[in-house]
Amino acid sequence: MQALQSVNEFVIKFANVNGTGSASANNLFAKAIFRMGLPVCPKNIFPSNIQGLPTWYEVRVSERGYLGRRGGVDIMLSVNPQSMPQDIKEVEPGGYFIYDNTKPLDLRLMRNDVNIIGIPLTRMCNEEYEDPRQRQLFRNVIYVGALAALLDIDFAVLTGLVEDQFKGKDKLILPNIHALELGYQYAQEHFDCPLGIRVRASDKVGDNILLDGNTALGLGAIYGGATVAAWYPITPSTSVVDAFDRYAKRLRIDPGTGRKNYAILQAEDELAAIGMVVGASWNGARAFTATSGPGLSLMSEFLGLAYFAEIPTVLFDVQRAGPSTGMPTRTQQSDVLSAAYASHGDTKQVLLFPSTPRECFDFGALSFDLAERLQTPIILMTDLDLGMNDNMSPPLTWDDARRYDRGKVLNAEQLEEMERYGRYLDVDGDGICYRTIPGTHPDKGAFFTRGTSRDEYAVYTEKGEEYEKNMHRLMAKWETIKEWVPRPVETQSEQGTDTAILFYGTSEESSMEARDYLAEDGVPLNAMRVRAFPFNHEVADFIARHERVFVIEQNRDAQLRTLLMAEFELGPDKLKSVLCFDGNPISARNIRKQILQQMPGYNVTPLRRERVVAGAEISS
Amino acid sequence: MSYQLPKFRHPDLPVNTLGYTRADYEGAISTLCAGCGHDSISGAIVRACHELALEPHRIAKLSGIGCSSKAPTYFLGKSHGFNSVHGRMPSVVSGANMANRDLLYLGVSGDGDTASIGMGQFAHAVRRNLNMVYIVMNNGCYGLTKGQDSATADAGSASKKGDPNPFSAIDLPGLALQLGATFVARSFSGDKGQLVPLIKAAISHRGFALIDVISPCVTFNNNPGSTKSYDFVREHAEATGTVDFVPMREEITASYPAGRTQDVTLHDGSVLHLEKLAPDLDPFDRVSAMVALQKHSAEGQILTGLIYMDKDSRDLHDVMETSRRPLNSLTEQDLCPGDKVLANINASLR
């Protein structure tokens, strides 16, 4: 049998039981590779459960810098008998299946085209440790030690990481290093180390960091000047407010008084969470909430009010697989349409699509400037994959000369000089009017904020023409917004081509990797990453310049494609769909396959439509 | 009914210490039905704010949806107002209050807005002891949708449509006491003598102050058979006592009969002078207040006046230890840690 050979390019997947401490051991593995100068992309695939169900951790190692899911598994490390039948099937021919052989592998699961490596992890732990919890925890550390030998990981890097991790809890350092050594020795003595798949130190990481998008968003809110956070716990967005809380305790305590320069309200539900944000923003503070699909549905009533009454509002939506509770711990990009047109009546909401932790930080902070400048809700659309996984990212930076853009807010002096203030008077002709903050001036600038129709002076009216005028002005503002939101990122193919791919958020890495494969297949592609809605004219121009555009996204209904068709009044022929919605991040191989199948002249058996749509089924 | 506010003001209208007349605290002319109890409550709010010499622009008035929630248009025209979403006023006030602790938050709601669609938000604003005055204009029916029973309609009470309400009523003061409210009062729109000092006391209270004001709906629920009609409430109301509110700036000059009176100093130094009529109620004891409410209710009486007050109330800002400077006044310098801190954070992520 041919064993896979690869240095610094492979996919390894860990199969564990959740609640056994595997996440920190697996993280130790990923970080060790990262510290050896190799780009890594770990993805935690976990159940909606606290203890006892299968959980996986997939690590892409790529010296070439491919950070998306590739598809396929080269090395499977399985210590969970529950999932072994499925785990061994996933391994690529020639790949490796490493398992706990304290109990021998069921012969019916055996594969002849896979290298099987058994390490008696449970037995080793039982011999070494008395305490049942230690037996469980150190089993994970032992296999990381074994992998160090099998994959040629620098052992000193591992011990260095352990020392960093347990700084301050020094008694834990030696036992962990001992467990690493146990695994290392066992592998050295029993196998031909290293394997065909291995790592070699490199210098491809540069000054990048490993960070999850939710922490980056929490930091973005700190740097963006948010003082009020209101939220209701929901996976996968909870860690956004957790991060805000953690950093606020460090960075937002007034040194003189010891009091907090922020307030976090855990609301009774998402209805209240967004109401609190609207109230705080109306009153001149920068406020935000973080939620996921079900929360977004509950918030849509208030989003309509904030759109219509023009109240700055910041919402971070960390998307997960819906509808309803769906797959709450799996990723999707399936809230796009419900966010873009959130609420009843004619509404259009501003969306931002970050694709890296760095962009989560930048767009997170930018959201507050945009919300105040544009006086409307800003919905930042991230997802579980970006939010909850460590992603390699450029470092975070902040320009200390930057000032917050508070938008058009009148102060007492400006009000004093005014004849008559009109809250909804379009003085500048850009559709954005002047706000006042309650309590500013004794007798000028007060008005009644309301969700009902009103005239330019905020006085209640049911006159149709006044209502229409206001709705037209909101559309004029929509045009202004296009100039303020982040522009798309375009990548031209060196060869001329009339075919392109268009994607957003976490589909970026896999899409760009697939683009490289397709160039080798003779299908050169131009690429555009959309970073915001409303789409600005560059998006329209890009689509117009191409014969066909593949819109790559992680939902069933091709939601961004629908949005493009609706906003640009495009027919259905030009925009093709590449989709994945099985709850896993879309993979490069899957994208390549779906694009090839839809290219004219390619000799592939035509698939039934439902199979094409069901991208997940044909993923490898 | 007039539809224009007369411009003429008597030149000798009394001014308060800020130099404002009562007209400075009025709003637009009411579009509610003639005789609506809500208008009397608006009048009481105007009077209380004028007599306390509050700066109108330092008050924020917020409401949900319904007849009651239209009312803030009809008072305090110089204050910012927010007519929000049905049942969601408490969350909007919560956020607003977090943003600026220095304003006075006056929430106006109705029985549908509070006891049905907004029950959850009401309950949690009470729990958090949010610093606000929460006035329920309680008429036992949905006026704006033409008279359906609300959740505060008493069992057996019949509105104009004639069908007795088959469901038990939600008693807001009783509920608020159970939820830990620190100021609970009930009054009647037809009794301004009682309502005005209660509003003043509620304003001075630090924490959540509920005033459930029975406010008859003249159009849909003022008929014989209704327990929220003017006649019924006048016949069945029983006051806990009389309340006199003395702002910090004034001296207590009135004389009261000895023995049954008590002076209570509030957070801002004002004094609440209570004369007890209900001998079984100690308004500073939660259990006593709960028992008295239940007892009067069982006897078919409506207990009005100050029902309960926690003199040592700590509001949400006290509990959360937020900055004494309003959060909405903080700038980049207070809020943004700068690039150097970020460099350290980056270093910890490698």
Interface residues (C-beta under 8 A of the other chain):
Chain A: F34 R35 D207 N208 I209 L210 L211 L219 I222 Y223 G225 T227 V228 A230 L251 R252 D254 T257 G258 R259 K260 N261 Y262 A263 L265 A267 E268 D269 L271 A272 A273 I274 G275 M276 V277 V278 G279 A280 S281 W282 N283 G284 A285 A287 E301 F302 L305 P395 L396 T397 W398 D399 D400 R402 R403 Y404 T436 I437 P438 G439 T440 H441 P442 D443 A446 F447 F448 T449 R450 G451 T452 Y460
Chain B: E55 P56 H57 R58 A60 L62 P72 T73 G77 K78 S79 H80 G81 F82 N83 S84 V85 R88 P90 S91 V92 V93 S94 G95 A96 N97 M98 A99 N100 D102 L103 G120 Q121 A123 H124 R128 M320 E321 T322 S323 R324 L327 N328 L330 T331 E332 D334 L335 C336 P337 G338 D339 V341 L342 A343 I345 N346 L349 R350
